[in-house]
């Protein structure tokens, strides 16, 4: 009664801004419907279909929020991003979510491992380039990419089925791929009738082809994150690029935070 999604969204956005994070609302049913259609109903959100939820992501500047949390807890040995994310999520829920909202936060990198990419898509936060829902590559381009993937991937790690798998990628109209999903806020006590936003459509066919190729073949270089309209001030800093590269181990990440 008297709940305004727009006002609540604005309050969350203002709370997240100092941590270089942003969010978008969606209805649980949109997400679950998509998972049933394309993923055989895996990774469903156990909540009323009409419940309100928010997908929360970080952008350039988030590393400083991680460093600030690290300074408060210098004895921490690893999982620095998760720890900062969990604290931010807990503060947000405590500040804005009364008991009646039945709020739960899920870290994107922890169990139950919800498919946050789908949430970004259905909420209208990103445009999704996915061979499973649209034709992007010609037969020749598809064959060439699969051949390239076989040359890059190790069968011992990927398995025979994974050697040619082409993963979809989501891109933001302002930040391109220079963002990361961090957590999901689900309000089981708030049932809404949101109007579903139309799918974003700012990427050209060539943009989609390049993003899929770079994401799957040279993902660690981060070129897939660049779309033509992304400004330099919205990309990661060089230090963030290094810190968030998967190959950088926990000890080096800790050292980076110590030096910040």
Protein Blocks (a to p, Z undefined) as FASTA:
>chain_A
ZZafklmmmmmmmmmmmnopadddddfklmmmmmmmmnnopaiacddfkbccddddddeh
jlmmmmmmmmmmmmbmbhklmmmmmmmmmmmmmmmmcfklopacddfkbcehiafklmmm
mnomaccddfklocfbdfklmmmmmmmmmmmpcfklnommlmmpccdddddfklomaccd
fbdcddfkbccdddddddddfbcfklmmmmmmmmmmmmmnommmpcfklcfklmccfklm
mmmpmklcfklmmmmmmmZZ
